[in-house]
Amino acid sequence: MPLHDGPHRPGERRLSVNPFYGPANPLGDMAEAPPTHRLPDQPMAPATAHQLVRDELMLDGNARLNLATFVTTWMEPEAGVLMAECRDKNMIDKDEYPRTAELERRCVAMLADLWNAPDPVTAVGCSTTGSSEACMLAGMALKRRWAKRNADRYPGARPNLVMGVNVQVCWEKFCNFWEVEARLVPMEGERFHLDPRAAAELCDENTIGVVGILGSTFDGSYEPVSELCAALDALQERTGLDIPVHVDGASGAMVAPFLDEDLVWDFRLPRVASINTSGHKYGLVYPGVGWALWRDAEALPQELVFRVNYLGGDMPTFALNFSRPGAQVVAQYYTFLRLGRQGYRAVQQAARDVAVELAGRVEALGDFRLLTRGEQLPVFAFTTAPDVTGYDVFDVSRRLRESGWLVPAYTFPPNREDLSVLRVVCRNGFSADLAELLAQDLERLLPDLRRQPHPQTRDKGAATGFHH
C-alpha cells in the first residue's frame, strides 16, 4: 500500500456539489460543501456521496486498457454476485463460516493436485491476500527451517536468500522485514533472469533457500526451475549443503500446468519445498487472493501455524493478516468449478495467442526489437531498434496513454540498466479485437515519433509511475 503525505493545509479545499445531485431539496446538500481532508460535520444523502466519489474516480485509467497489470480486470457477472454476497464474511472466522472455510480447503487441494504434490488430499496450504503475502509466508518457513537446522549458530549467523535481480519487490520487502541478506544474481547480456549455476555459487551454509520465478515480471519468461534444482543437487553432492527451492509462480503457476504440461517445475522436483500463486492474476479472480502451498507438513514448521476451532474440530491457519472478506476465496472456487482444466486451458491459450500475434505485429512495424514473444507467460517485452534515435520507449508509453492505453516503460536492473523496454500483459478480457486497436494506435503515432529530433524524456526514473 503506498504511503501518502497529508495536505499541507488540511481542510482548505472543499468539494463542489452539483445542485442536481441533491434530493428533493437540492439546495440543502449545497449548504455546506464537504471538506476533502477531514470528516464533514454533517451527513449527506447516500446518492450525493455516491455521485461525489464516482465523479472523482472517472479520472482513473480504464482497467481493461491497463496493460501494465497482471491482475484480473474482468469476471463474469455471476462471480460478481457471489462476491457481493460474501463480502461481509470474515475469512478468519472459520467456525462462524464453515462452508467458506471448506471452499478454501478445497481450493488448496485442487492446487496441490494441479502442482503434483506428493499427497494432494493432505496438502498443506492457505489462501492469502495475494502473492506478496504468500511469498512472505514461504520465506518465513524457509528461514525458520534453516534456523532449526542451525540452532547452534543462529542467531549469530546471518541468513541469506538467493534469487535473481528480476524478483518482484515483495522479496526485497521480505529480506528487509525479516532481516535476511538478499543475494541477487544479476542479468547478463540477453539473459534477463536467474542463472542456475550463478545462483548455486552464491549459496553457503547460511542460505535459507533459492527463489525461482515461473514468469518474470520484467519480460514474461520462465526461469529454469528444473535446471536450478539440478545445480543445487550438484552443490549438495560437492558440499553437503541441502538448499530448498521456493517457486514464485505468481503468474506462471496458473499458466504452465495448462499450456506447458511437459515442463517440470513443481512438486515433481523433490527440492521444491513451496509454491505460491496469485489467484487474482492468471487464476482469473478479482484482486485480493493468493495461495501458498508446501509439499508436505515437514516443509512448514508447525510453530508458525495457529489453530482455530472448526466445526468442533481443529483447523490450522497461517497468515500475516487477520480480518479479510471471504469473497475472493469463494470467487476462486467458483472459477475452478466454472472452468475446470479444459476451460483454464482454453482461456490461457487464447491469452497466449493474442500475445504472440500482437508481438508479431509490433515487430513487423520495424521500429522495435522484441525481447520476448509471449510464448511462455502471455506477456512480451520490446525496445526500440538500434537505428531508432529520435524517440525512446518512454515517448511511446506517453503517447499511447493519450489514447487510453497504459503500457509501462521502465529500465532493467543490474547489469542491464542500459536497457529500457515496454511490456504488454495480455489477460483474459484483452481480446484479439482490443489487440488490433492497440496495434493500430501504435502504428498511427509512429510517424510523429519518427519526426522527433531526439527523445523527449529527460529523467527516465520519473518518466513512469510503474514499478515492479
Helices and strands as residue ranges (DSSP letters): G 19-21, H 26-30, H 46-57, G 63-65, H 77-86, H 98-114, G 120-122, E 124-128, H 131-149, E 160-164, H 169-177, E 181-185, H 196-201, E 207-213, H 225-239, E 245-248, G 252-254, H 256-259, E 272-278, E 290-294, G 297-299, G 302-304, E 306-310, E 313-317, H 327-364, E 368-370, E 379-384, H 393-401, E 409-411, E 420-425, H 432-450, G 460-462
